[in-house]
Amino acid sequence: MKQAGDAPLAAFDLDGTLLDSAGSIVERVIACWEACGFPPPDPALARRIIGLPWKESVLTLLPDAGPKEFAQIRAFYEDVREGRRAAPPVSEALFEG
């Protein structure tokens, strides 16, 4: 319920709507795979996993993945999130128009 003094609010979905983040996602997946010692995925295939559920995306890129591989991938991203590992570079741009 709107109350006196409330300012209008606008929200934007940046990722994939205003901001083209696909390149950064692909670069980060490839960096993870290399850090984990997996064969680097084809960038076109890595781009196609964007938006898939996590487990399905891993199995698409690494069909023989099991608990060990899933743990390695989780550890990589946890290390990045916690600052124990440098995050791969971000190369995002606004969509034209």
Chimera marker file (.cmm) of the C-alpha trace (Angstrom):
<marker_set name="trace">
<marker id="1" x="0.000" y="0.000" z="0.000" r="1" g="1" b="0" radius="0.5"/>
<marker id="2" x="1.379" y="3.375" z="-1.000" r="1" g="1" b="0" radius="0.5"/>
<marker id="3" x="1.934" y="5.759" z="1.856" r="1" g="1" b="0" radius="0.5"/>
<marker id="4" x="2.382" y="9.502" z="1.890" r="1" g="1" b="0" radius="0.5"/>
<marker id="5" x="5.960" y="10.391" z="0.984" r="1" g="1" b="0" radius="0.5"/>
<marker id="6" x="6.690" y="7.118" z="-0.863" r="1" g="1" b="0" radius="0.5"/>
<marker id="7" x="8.733" y="7.722" z="-3.984" r="1" g="1" b="0" radius="0.5"/>
<marker id="8" x="7.992" y="5.830" z="-7.194" r="1" g="1" b="0" radius="0.5"/>
<marker id="9" x="10.234" y="2.837" z="-7.727" r="1" g="1" b="0" radius="0.5"/>
<marker id="10" x="11.663" y="1.511" z="-10.978" r="1" g="1" b="0" radius="0.5"/>
<marker id="11" x="13.448" y="-1.831" z="-11.203" r="1" g="1" b="0" radius="0.5"/>
<marker id="12" x="15.459" y="-3.099" z="-14.144" r="1" g="1" b="0" radius="0.5"/>
<marker id="13" x="16.507" y="-6.622" z="-15.045" r="1" g="1" b="0" radius="0.5"/>
<marker id="14" x="20.048" y="-5.861" z="-16.187" r="1" g="1" b="0" radius="0.5"/>
<marker id="15" x="21.495" y="-9.301" z="-16.890" r="1" g="1" b="0" radius="0.5"/>
<marker id="16" x="20.572" y="-10.327" z="-20.421" r="1" g="1" b="0" radius="0.5"/>
<marker id="17" x="18.080" y="-7.487" z="-20.798" r="1" g="1" b="0" radius="0.5"/>
<marker id="18" x="20.073" y="-4.261" z="-20.681" r="1" g="1" b="0" radius="0.5"/>
<marker id="19" x="23.507" y="-5.756" z="-20.051" r="1" g="1" b="0" radius="0.5"/>
<marker id="20" x="25.113" y="-8.348" z="-22.328" r="1" g="1" b="0" radius="0.5"/>
<marker id="21" x="26.799" y="-10.602" z="-19.776" r="1" g="1" b="0" radius="0.5"/>
<marker id="22" x="27.053" y="-13.758" z="-21.906" r="1" g="1" b="0" radius="0.5"/>
<marker id="23" x="30.712" y="-13.168" z="-22.761" r="1" g="1" b="0" radius="0.5"/>
<marker id="24" x="31.677" y="-12.810" z="-19.101" r="1" g="1" b="0" radius="0.5"/>
<marker id="25" x="29.740" y="-15.932" z="-18.158" r="1" g="1" b="0" radius="0.5"/>
<marker id="26" x="31.519" y="-17.938" z="-20.866" r="1" g="1" b="0" radius="0.5"/>
<marker id="27" x="34.929" y="-16.553" z="-19.798" r="1" g="1" b="0" radius="0.5"/>
<marker id="28" x="34.238" y="-17.459" z="-16.181" r="1" g="1" b="0" radius="0.5"/>
<marker id="29" x="33.113" y="-20.989" z="-17.031" r="1" g="1" b="0" radius="0.5"/>
<marker id="30" x="36.267" y="-21.519" z="-19.092" r="1" g="1" b="0" radius="0.5"/>
<marker id="31" x="38.434" y="-20.111" z="-16.271" r="1" g="1" b="0" radius="0.5"/>
<marker id="32" x="36.770" y="-22.483" z="-13.807" r="1" g="1" b="0" radius="0.5"/>
<marker id="33" x="37.268" y="-25.489" z="-16.053" r="1" g="1" b="0" radius="0.5"/>
<marker id="34" x="40.946" y="-24.637" z="-16.571" r="1" g="1" b="0" radius="0.5"/>
<marker id="35" x="41.508" y="-24.081" z="-12.831" r="1" g="1" b="0" radius="0.5"/>
<marker id="36" x="39.897" y="-27.452" z="-12.092" r="1" g="1" b="0" radius="0.5"/>
<marker id="37" x="42.045" y="-29.212" z="-14.700" r="1" g="1" b="0" radius="0.5"/>
<marker id="38" x="39.122" y="-30.067" z="-16.990" r="1" g="1" b="0" radius="0.5"/>
<marker id="39" x="39.386" y="-29.761" z="-20.768" r="1" g="1" b="0" radius="0.5"/>
<marker id="40" x="38.234" y="-26.249" z="-21.667" r="1" g="1" b="0" radius="0.5"/>
<marker id="41" x="34.718" y="-26.271" z="-23.106" r="1" g="1" b="0" radius="0.5"/>
<marker id="42" x="33.934" y="-24.952" z="-26.544" r="1" g="1" b="0" radius="0.5"/>
<marker id="43" x="32.857" y="-21.311" z="-26.026" r="1" g="1" b="0" radius="0.5"/>
<marker id="44" x="29.761" y="-21.804" z="-28.209" r="1" g="1" b="0" radius="0.5"/>
<marker id="45" x="28.666" y="-24.747" z="-26.055" r="1" g="1" b="0" radius="0.5"/>
<marker id="46" x="29.431" y="-22.802" z="-22.862" r="1" g="1" b="0" radius="0.5"/>
<marker id="47" x="27.198" y="-19.998" z="-24.148" r="1" g="1" b="0" radius="0.5"/>
<marker id="48" x="24.332" y="-22.460" z="-24.682" r="1" g="1" b="0" radius="0.5"/>
<marker id="49" x="24.302" y="-23.534" z="-21.026" r="1" g="1" b="0" radius="0.5"/>
<marker id="50" x="23.438" y="-20.036" z="-19.806" r="1" g="1" b="0" radius="0.5"/>
<marker id="51" x="20.142" y="-20.246" z="-17.963" r="1" g="1" b="0" radius="0.5"/>
<marker id="52" x="20.171" y="-24.012" z="-17.508" r="1" g="1" b="0" radius="0.5"/>
<marker id="53" x="19.979" y="-25.475" z="-14.004" r="1" g="1" b="0" radius="0.5"/>
<marker id="54" x="23.478" y="-25.755" z="-12.522" r="1" g="1" b="0" radius="0.5"/>
<marker id="55" x="23.777" y="-29.554" z="-12.549" r="1" g="1" b="0" radius="0.5"/>
<marker id="56" x="22.448" y="-29.781" z="-16.105" r="1" g="1" b="0" radius="0.5"/>
<marker id="57" x="24.893" y="-27.120" z="-17.285" r="1" g="1" b="0" radius="0.5"/>
<marker id="58" x="27.854" y="-28.948" z="-15.730" r="1" g="1" b="0" radius="0.5"/>
<marker id="59" x="26.789" y="-32.263" z="-17.267" r="1" g="1" b="0" radius="0.5"/>
<marker id="60" x="26.344" y="-30.608" z="-20.658" r="1" g="1" b="0" radius="0.5"/>
<marker id="61" x="29.940" y="-29.404" z="-20.589" r="1" g="1" b="0" radius="0.5"/>
<marker id="62" x="31.415" y="-32.350" z="-18.673" r="1" g="1" b="0" radius="0.5"/>
<marker id="63" x="29.198" y="-35.391" z="-19.336" r="1" g="1" b="0" radius="0.5"/>
<marker id="64" x="31.186" y="-37.740" z="-17.081" r="1" g="1" b="0" radius="0.5"/>
<marker id="65" x="31.090" y="-35.387" z="-14.075" r="1" g="1" b="0" radius="0.5"/>
<marker id="66" x="30.486" y="-36.987" z="-10.725" r="1" g="1" b="0" radius="0.5"/>
<marker id="67" x="30.662" y="-35.906" z="-7.083" r="1" g="1" b="0" radius="0.5"/>
<marker id="68" x="34.396" y="-35.090" z="-7.286" r="1" g="1" b="0" radius="0.5"/>
<marker id="69" x="33.988" y="-32.762" z="-10.279" r="1" g="1" b="0" radius="0.5"/>
<marker id="70" x="30.920" y="-31.073" z="-8.820" r="1" g="1" b="0" radius="0.5"/>
<marker id="71" x="32.856" y="-30.473" z="-5.585" r="1" g="1" b="0" radius="0.5"/>
<marker id="72" x="35.795" y="-28.959" z="-7.513" r="1" g="1" b="0" radius="0.5"/>
<marker id="73" x="33.510" y="-26.579" z="-9.389" r="1" g="1" b="0" radius="0.5"/>
<marker id="74" x="31.667" y="-25.545" z="-6.222" r="1" g="1" b="0" radius="0.5"/>
<marker id="75" x="35.008" y="-24.973" z="-4.457" r="1" g="1" b="0" radius="0.5"/>
<marker id="76" x="36.247" y="-22.763" z="-7.320" r="1" g="1" b="0" radius="0.5"/>
<marker id="77" x="33.190" y="-20.514" z="-7.179" r="1" g="1" b="0" radius="0.5"/>
<marker id="78" x="33.201" y="-20.461" z="-3.368" r="1" g="1" b="0" radius="0.5"/>
<marker id="79" x="36.869" y="-19.407" z="-3.410" r="1" g="1" b="0" radius="0.5"/>
<marker id="80" x="36.023" y="-16.593" z="-5.845" r="1" g="1" b="0" radius="0.5"/>
<marker id="81" x="33.027" y="-15.499" z="-3.779" r="1" g="1" b="0" radius="0.5"/>
<marker id="82" x="35.033" y="-15.516" z="-0.533" r="1" g="1" b="0" radius="0.5"/>
<marker id="83" x="38.006" y="-13.677" z="-2.089" r="1" g="1" b="0" radius="0.5"/>
<marker id="84" x="40.450" y="-16.588" z="-1.797" r="1" g="1" b="0" radius="0.5"/>
<marker id="85" x="40.804" y="-16.627" z="-5.584" r="1" g="1" b="0" radius="0.5"/>
<marker id="86" x="40.739" y="-13.685" z="-7.971" r="1" g="1" b="0" radius="0.5"/>
<marker id="87" x="37.580" y="-13.456" z="-10.018" r="1" g="1" b="0" radius="0.5"/>
<marker id="88" x="38.024" y="-13.869" z="-13.766" r="1" g="1" b="0" radius="0.5"/>
<marker id="89" x="37.721" y="-10.570" z="-15.650" r="1" g="1" b="0" radius="0.5"/>
<marker id="90" x="34.316" y="-9.149" z="-16.477" r="1" g="1" b="0" radius="0.5"/>
<marker id="91" x="33.643" y="-7.960" z="-20.023" r="1" g="1" b="0" radius="0.5"/>
<marker id="92" x="30.059" y="-6.791" z="-20.085" r="1" g="1" b="0" radius="0.5"/>
<marker id="93" x="28.508" y="-4.105" z="-22.223" r="1" g="1" b="0" radius="0.5"/>
<marker id="94" x="25.107" y="-2.547" z="-22.647" r="1" g="1" b="0" radius="0.5"/>
<marker id="95" x="23.073" y="-3.808" z="-25.561" r="1" g="1" b="0" radius="0.5"/>
<marker id="96" x="22.783" y="-1.379" z="-28.453" r="1" g="1" b="0" radius="0.5"/>
<marker id="97" x="19.749" y="0.869" z="-28.286" r="1" g="1" b="0" radius="0.5"/>
<link id1="1" id2="2" r="1" g="1" b="0" radius="0.2"/>
<link id1="2" id2="3" r="1" g="1" b="0" radius="0.2"/>
<link id1="3" id2="4" r="1" g="1" b="0" radius="0.2"/>
<link id1="4" id2="5" r="1" g="1" b="0" radius="0.2"/>
<link id1="5" id2="6" r="1" g="1" b="0" radius="0.2"/>
<link id1="6" id2="7" r="1" g="1" b="0" radius="0.2"/>
<link id1="7" id2="8" r="1" g="1" b="0" radius="0.2"/>
<link id1="8" id2="9" r="1" g="1" b="0" radius="0.2"/>
<link id1="9" id2="10" r="1" g="1" b="0" radius="0.2"/>
<link id1="10" id2="11" r="1" g="1" b="0" radius="0.2"/>
<link id1="11" id2="12" r="1" g="1" b="0" radius="0.2"/>
<link id1="12" id2="13" r="1" g="1" b="0" radius="0.2"/>
<link id1="13" id2="14" r="1" g="1" b="0" radius="0.2"/>
<link id1="14" id2="15" r="1" g="1" b="0" radius="0.2"/>
<link id1="15" id2="16" r="1" g="1" b="0" radius="0.2"/>
<link id1="16" id2="17" r="1" g="1" b="0" radius="0.2"/>
<link id1="17" id2="18" r="1" g="1" b="0" radius="0.2"/>
<link id1="18" id2="19" r="1" g="1" b="0" radius="0.2"/>
<link id1="19" id2="20" r="1" g="1" b="0" radius="0.2"/>
<link id1="20" id2="21" r="1" g="1" b="0" radius="0.2"/>
<link id1="21" id2="22" r="1" g="1" b="0" radius="0.2"/>
<link id1="22" id2="23" r="1" g="1" b="0" radius="0.2"/>
<link id1="23" id2="24" r="1" g="1" b="0" radius="0.2"/>
<link id1="24" id2="25" r="1" g="1" b="0" radius="0.2"/>
<link id1="25" id2="26" r="1" g="1" b="0" radius="0.2"/>
<link id1="26" id2="27" r="1" g="1" b="0" radius="0.2"/>
<link id1="27" id2="28" r="1" g="1" b="0" radius="0.2"/>
<link id1="28" id2="29" r="1" g="1" b="0" radius="0.2"/>
<link id1="29" id2="30" r="1" g="1" b="0" radius="0.2"/>
<link id1="30" id2="31" r="1" g="1" b="0" radius="0.2"/>
<link id1="31" id2="32" r="1" g="1" b="0" radius="0.2"/>
<link id1="32" id2="33" r="1" g="1" b="0" radius="0.2"/>
<link id1="33" id2="34" r="1" g="1" b="0" radius="0.2"/>
<link id1="34" id2="35" r="1" g="1" b="0" radius="0.2"/>
<link id1="35" id2="36" r="1" g="1" b="0" radius="0.2"/>
<link id1="36" id2="37" r="1" g="1" b="0" radius="0.2"/>
<link id1="37" id2="38" r="1" g="1" b="0" radius="0.2"/>
<link id1="38" id2="39" r="1" g="1" b="0" radius="0.2"/>
<link id1="39" id2="40" r="1" g="1" b="0" radius="0.2"/>
<link id1="40" id2="41" r="1" g="1" b="0" radius="0.2"/>
<link id1="41" id2="42" r="1" g="1" b="0" radius="0.2"/>
<link id1="42" id2="43" r="1" g="1" b="0" radius="0.2"/>
<link id1="43" id2="44" r="1" g="1" b="0" radius="0.2"/>
<link id1="44" id2="45" r="1" g="1" b="0" radius="0.2"/>
<link id1="45" id2="46" r="1" g="1" b="0" radius="0.2"/>
<link id1="46" id2="47" r="1" g="1" b="0" radius="0.2"/>
<link id1="47" id2="48" r="1" g="1" b="0" radius="0.2"/>
<link id1="48" id2="49" r="1" g="1" b="0" radius="0.2"/>
<link id1="49" id2="50" r="1" g="1" b="0" radius="0.2"/>
<link id1="50" id2="51" r="1" g="1" b="0" radius="0.2"/>
<link id1="51" id2="52" r="1" g="1" b="0" radius="0.2"/>
<link id1="52" id2="53" r="1" g="1" b="0" radius="0.2"/>
<link id1="53" id2="54" r="1" g="1" b="0" radius="0.2"/>
<link id1="54" id2="55" r="1" g="1" b="0" radius="0.2"/>
<link id1="55" id2="56" r="1" g="1" b="0" radius="0.2"/>
<link id1="56" id2="57" r="1" g="1" b="0" radius="0.2"/>
<link id1="57" id2="58" r="1" g="1" b="0" radius="0.2"/>
<link id1="58" id2="59" r="1" g="1" b="0" radius="0.2"/>
<link id1="59" id2="60" r="1" g="1" b="0" radius="0.2"/>
<link id1="60" id2="61" r="1" g="1" b="0" radius="0.2"/>
<link id1="61" id2="62" r="1" g="1" b="0" radius="0.2"/>
<link id1="62" id2="63" r="1" g="1" b="0" radius="0.2"/>
<link id1="63" id2="64" r="1" g="1" b="0" radius="0.2"/>
<link id1="64" id2="65" r="1" g="1" b="0" radius="0.2"/>
<link id1="65" id2="66" r="1" g="1" b="0" radius="0.2"/>
<link id1="66" id2="67" r="1" g="1" b="0" radius="0.2"/>
<link id1="67" id2="68" r="1" g="1" b="0" radius="0.2"/>
<link id1="68" id2="69" r="1" g="1" b="0" radius="0.2"/>
<link id1="69" id2="70" r="1" g="1" b="0" radius="0.2"/>
<link id1="70" id2="71" r="1" g="1" b="0" radius="0.2"/>
<link id1="71" id2="72" r="1" g="1" b="0" radius="0.2"/>
<link id1="72" id2="73" r="1" g="1" b="0" radius="0.2"/>
<link id1="73" id2="74" r="1" g="1" b="0" radius="0.2"/>
<link id1="74" id2="75" r="1" g="1" b="0" radius="0.2"/>
<link id1="75" id2="76" r="1" g="1" b="0" radius="0.2"/>
<link id1="76" id2="77" r="1" g="1" b="0" radius="0.2"/>
<link id1="77" id2="78" r="1" g="1" b="0" radius="0.2"/>
<link id1="78" id2="79" r="1" g="1" b="0" radius="0.2"/>
<link id1="79" id2="80" r="1" g="1" b="0" radius="0.2"/>
<link id1="80" id2="81" r="1" g="1" b="0" radius="0.2"/>
<link id1="81" id2="82" r="1" g="1" b="0" radius="0.2"/>
<link id1="82" id2="83" r="1" g="1" b="0" radius="0.2"/>
<link id1="83" id2="84" r="1" g="1" b="0" radius="0.2"/>
<link id1="84" id2="85" r="1" g="1" b="0" radius="0.2"/>
<link id1="85" id2="86" r="1" g="1" b="0" radius="0.2"/>
<link id1="86" id2="87" r="1" g="1" b="0" radius="0.2"/>
<link id1="87" id2="88" r="1" g="1" b="0" radius="0.2"/>
<link id1="88" id2="89" r="1" g="1" b="0" radius="0.2"/>
<link id1="89" id2="90" r="1" g="1" b="0" radius="0.2"/>
<link id1="90" id2="91" r="1" g="1" b="0" radius="0.2"/>
<link id1="91" id2="92" r="1" g="1" b="0" radius="0.2"/>
<link id1="92" id2="93" r="1" g="1" b="0" radius="0.2"/>
<link id1="93" id2="94" r="1" g="1" b="0" radius="0.2"/>
<link id1="94" id2="95" r="1" g="1" b="0" radius="0.2"/>
<link id1="95" id2="96" r="1" g="1" b="0" radius="0.2"/>
<link id1="96" id2="97" r="1" g="1" b="0" radius="0.2"/>
</marker_set>
